[in-house]
Amino acid sequence: MVLSMTTVKIHERNAQARYDEAKKPLESEYQQRIDEQVRRLDEEYAVKRGTQAAIAMNLSRISPVGSYTYIVSELSMTGALEASNLLQNARQFQTEVKENIYDKILVKSYGGASGATAIMINQAPGFDPTKMDPPRLNYRTVSFTDALQTEWVDIFLIVLFNIVFFTASHVSFLKYDVR
């Protein structure tokens, strides 16, 4: 029995279509598992990093210079609040790029019994990368009011340091004998 090349290709395409259909539920389930594990690891890391940063900030507030630095950095939009805002904006942009571009490019790989592999790259129906505008990053900075609300502890500490140091120097001056 001799099979023509077109018959082999038809059988091959049918086998690939059946394979794709059988693979969809597993692929979806494992992608959800991977996404959940990555999200959980990211959250754990963020909590640990946040705890370390909070301890370091509180220890540095012993000195008035630490409080002053935090106030100035937040008001100039270069502090910890703006850094977390940057990450939030980047995650939002990354989600938009994934939904608008990466999810529309379909990559399928097939492996044969002989160890050979084939990769097929297709585009979702209606997706034309040449006519598509890439998503724009709509960066929103932290407002001045939010920065002040975040730094109320440091503002209070600066005022308290000023009162304590002024009172100490005034008492010292009053006790000083001019003679």
Summary of the structure (lengths in Angstrom):
residues: 179
radius of gyration: 30.5
end to end distance: 123.9
largest distance: 123.9
contacts: 372
relative contact order: 0.09
helix: 69%
strand: 8%
